Amino acid sequence: MLERAKSELEGWEIVEGQKLRKVFQFKGFLKTMSFVNAVAWQANKLMHHPDMEVSFNKCVINITTHDAGNTLTDKDIDLAKAIDEL
């Protein structure tokens, strides 16, 4: 799974071999919130929900599969790819 993540994802950090993390920067609060809402929409569509840390001009996304023991799965990579397409 780690090799797939490394080969298919750009800019995502693999944290402790268990989750994907990426920091997204924006020009202001409304752009940040628009992104957060778009991520929420996409995550709900895929039925896989990330942890998000939101501030004025930044959103940190952490993705792991909780019901698989907080490990990386195909669901995580698919969601990360969908987020990158936003």
Secondary structure, DSSP 8 states (H G I E B T S, - for coil): -HHHHHHH-SS-EEETTTEEEEEEE-SSHHHHHHHHHHHHHHHHHHT---EEEEETTEEEEEE-BGGGTSB--HHHHHHHHHHHT-
